[in-house]
């Protein structure tokens, strides 16, 4: 599926998408902070924009939040 996104993505958003690709399509706020060295506000702001634009899904289970990125899911063989 091709999606047109009217919001311009900056380097933070692209780095999160790249990180999600490395981790098979799902990441947490903590993972972003640890891997990028960003503070909580910067990490959350970038994730929230991707969530708002429909580029990420938020899965909350037993107090844990995972952000899923369907555009970078790899086929499981």
C-alpha atoms as one frame of an Amber mdcrd trajectory, in Angstrom:
protein
   0.000   0.000   0.000   1.245   3.473  -0.828   0.370   6.271   1.570   0.763
   9.971   0.931   1.861  11.821   4.060   1.486  15.622   3.978   3.792  16.114
   6.962   7.477  16.596   6.308   9.613  14.129   8.217  12.860  15.325   9.742
  16.012  13.390  10.592  14.605  12.270  13.956  11.665  10.586  12.259  13.898
   8.939   9.684  16.244   7.655  12.404  13.296   6.130  14.263  12.080   4.437
  11.085  15.590   3.051  10.509  15.753   1.798  14.086  12.353   0.134  13.691
  13.613  -1.626  10.574  16.589  -3.023  12.497  14.272  -4.326  15.233  11.800
  -6.056  12.878   9.191  -3.311  12.933   8.661  -2.599  16.638  10.421  -0.341
  19.121   9.789   1.203  22.513  10.448   4.688  23.823  13.225   3.260  25.983
  14.858   1.587  22.983  14.908   4.895  21.093  16.415   6.683  24.089  19.098
   4.036  24.626  20.085   3.710  20.965  19.960   7.376  20.011  20.941   9.000
  23.294  17.924  11.314  23.107  15.968  12.598  26.091  12.397  11.433  26.727
  10.780  14.575  25.258  12.627  14.378  21.954  11.949  10.655  21.597   8.267
  10.937  22.516   7.687  13.934  20.228   9.101  12.093  17.200   7.141   8.902
  17.979   3.906  10.842  18.535   4.122  12.506  15.111   4.635   9.144  13.407
   1.695   7.781  15.390  -0.527  10.755  14.496   0.305  10.370  10.797  -0.651
   6.687  10.806   2.901   5.565  10.146   3.105   3.785  13.502   0.699   1.874
  15.721   0.825   1.872  19.495   0.379  -1.409  21.329  -0.014  -1.205  25.109
   0.078  -4.411  27.128   0.515  -4.721  30.881   2.016  -1.243  31.135   4.478
  -1.722  28.261   4.188   0.346  25.099   5.498  -0.828  21.734   5.370   1.235
  18.567   4.846  -0.898  15.468   5.810   0.257  11.978   3.941  -1.797   9.348
   5.913  -0.192   6.518   9.118  -1.876   7.694   7.770  -5.303   8.641   9.678
  -8.064   6.954   8.023 -11.163   5.589   8.537 -14.077   7.923   9.835 -17.027
   5.893
